[in-house]
Every structure is written in C-alpha cells, then in structure tokens.
C-alpha cells in the first residue's frame, strides 16, 4: 500500500522538548521520503511540496500547544526557520552539505564512493526543492498560516505595551548625524548590538517578527553581561536584579538597562494578553509608559546597523556533518546508511554544546 503524508510524519513528535532529536527527525523524514520515492519510482507518492508544508504545519501545531520551548539556540532557530519557510531553510542546508562533502572529498579522496552517496541523496532533495517552489507558493496562498498569524499578534501586543502601540523609530543614519551613531555602534558591546537588532525588527515582516522568546534571551544576555558579578539572575521567564546597582552606572548604561527592563515587562504583558485571549482592538494605551525617545532612537539605530551586517546561519547540518567528517565513524555511517537505503545524518552525534570585558566597549 502506498505511503501517505501521515506515514512520513510519524517521527515529527516532541520528545520531552529534545530539540536536537526533533531537528534530526525533521531531516530524517525528508531523507526517508527521497529514498522511498527513489526505490519505489513506479508508485505514486505524495508531492514534495505537500510533505514540506505538512511538516511545517505539524511543527507549528506542536509549538502552539506549548510543548516546544523555542529560544535562540541553533536547534530552535532551525525549527523556527523551517516553520517560517521550509523551502528556503532546506535549500540553505543542502548547500552546506555540498560544501562540506566537497571539502571532505578533497581531504579524503579514498572516500569518494561514500561521499558520492551523500551527494546523490542531497541532489535528490535539491531537485525537489527547485521543482516545488511554485507548487509550495500555491499551497501557501490556499492555506492559513497560524504560525505567522500568532507571530503578528505577539508583535502587535508587544508594541502596545512597549510603546503604546506606536511603531518603532527607524530613521536613517543621515537623519541622525550618522558619524555619531557609527562611532557608537563600533564601541558598543556585541550583547547590546544583538539585543538592539532583535528589538528593532520585532515588528518588521520576516522570520524574527514577534519572536518574543528570542528577544527575551538577547535581553537576558545583555543584562547578565552588564550587571556582572551575579547581580542579575534569570531562569525561564523569571528574573531578578539588584536595583541599587543601576544607580551606580553611568547615564548611558542606566538608560540601556532601564530600556531592557521595559522590554522584559512588555514581553510578559504581551504573552499574558495572548494567553488571556484579549482583543487587540480593545487595547487602551497608558500615556505614562512611553519609552524615552532618545534611548529608543539610539537602540533602533544601533539595531538597524547590526541587522544590516547580520548573517543568519543555522548550523544544524553544518555542525552534524563537521562532526561526522572529522572522525573515523564517517565511512561506517555512510556504508550503513547505504544498506538502510536512507541517510541518517548523525543520529549518534550530540548537537548540544568567558565573558571578556573590553575596555573600549560602552556595553
């Protein structure tokens, strides 16, 4: 009996929030599909675009149930990217597979037969990705996207609480005496740049729109960097800090820390509003909670600059293959994979993985 979409989706399940395992199962599902189709070429199998959309929908459903804690680690970013656009995500991943295998073949010419098996399977996916672009776009047009709707809602509620519903400031460098901001950018810590980058695009269309968990994590990292000496503590959605330490900071640092605390409070309020199923149209702004315009101008300008040089790099396959290609298990893994008629990239590889103070940094 021919396999259905649901047959291929059986492994797409959340197992105790093990994101590494879930990521591997996403990849394995796609590889299994390609190998099954190749071995049963006379059999009618589900369309590749339908499979990709079905995986996306199942991941979004699992996340919507609150079973996934997607933050800003590599596996979380891969899963969020896949839910946002599986075709683009897997296209990037296949490019990395080719690059790594090409590198390994040059260094290990005796393993050409095994490497060619990986190239072959990766090419099957690349071919289907290319052929499925139009059909996938057509699927998007005919289906609702609960994930993007939810991210839009998160973004709107956050902006409501953070800035009374006013959009983020986004003046250009020229409008803001670019030299001053450029100097500020180069002397600002990497932690603040990443926080500013995420905040500046929280309401912009794209993968990170409404990504409150990612914004929360980047805020935590900056505050942890800034307070130092264990004066800031966080776990999950809970955090504590020593208020008296803020008063001892310089004016710029005080402004940035207060801005971060405002962001955390706004994230909490936004998530609570969504959980309570409040209506966005019923929101009434509180005029006494407007963010300091000067600080908002600084953070959005720095964030815009950081985003312009930001290079997204989900290293899921990259990391797995690097581990595999650099150890003696590789040839045995590939040979076993050929026997099994599908590729299992690194099922036995663990994907899990000092702060330095720079005097020139403003933090």
DAZINOR-V887553 format. One record per backbone hydrogen bond with DSSP energy under -1.0 kcal/mol. NH is the residue of the N-H (numbers start at 1). CO is the residue of the C=O. If there is no record, write none. Layout:
BEGIN
nh = (NH NH)
co = (CO CO)
END
This chain:
BEGIN
nh = (8 9 12 13 18 19 22 23 24 25 26 27 28 29 30 31 32 33 34 35 36 37 38 39 40 43 51 52 53 54 55 56 57 58 59 60 61 62 63 64 65 66 67 77 78 79 80 81 82 83 84 85 89 90 91 92 93 94 95 96 97 98 99 100 101 102 103 104 105 106 107 108 111 112 115 116 117 118 119 120 121 122 123 124 125 126 127 128 129 130 131 132 136 137 138 139 140 141 142 143 149 150 151 152 153 154 155 156 157 158 159 160 161 162 163 165 166 177 180 181 182 183 184 185 186 187 188 193 194 195 196 197 198 199 200 204 209 210 211 212 215 216 217 218 219 220 221 222 223 224 225 226 227 228 231 233 235 238 240 242 245 246 249 254 255 256 257 258 259 260 261 262 263 264 265 266 267 268 269 270 271 272 273 274 275 276 277 278 282 283 289 296 297 298 299 300 301 302 303 304 305 306 307 308 319 320 321 322 323 324 325 326 327 330 333 334 335 336 337 338 339 340 342 349 361 362)
co = (4 5 9 11 15 17 18 19 20 21 22 23 24 25 26 27 28 29 30 31 32 33 34 35 36 40 47 48 49 50 51 52 53 54 55 56 57 58 59 60 61 63 62 73 74 75 76 77 78 79 80 81 85 86 87 88 89 90 91 92 93 94 95 96 97 98 99 100 101 102 103 104 108 109 111 112 113 114 115 116 117 118 119 120 121 122 123 124 125 126 127 128 132 133 134 135 136 137 138 139 145 146 147 148 149 150 151 152 153 154 155 156 157 158 159 159 163 174 177 177 178 179 180 181 182 183 185 189 190 191 192 193 194 195 196 201 206 202 208 210 211 212 213 214 215 216 217 218 219 220 221 222 223 224 228 240 238 235 233 231 242 243 246 250 251 252 253 254 255 256 257 258 259 260 261 262 263 264 265 266 267 268 269 270 271 272 274 273 279 280 286 292 293 294 295 296 297 298 299 300 301 302 303 304 315 316 317 318 319 320 321 322 324 327 329 330 331 332 333 334 335 336 337 346 358 187)
END
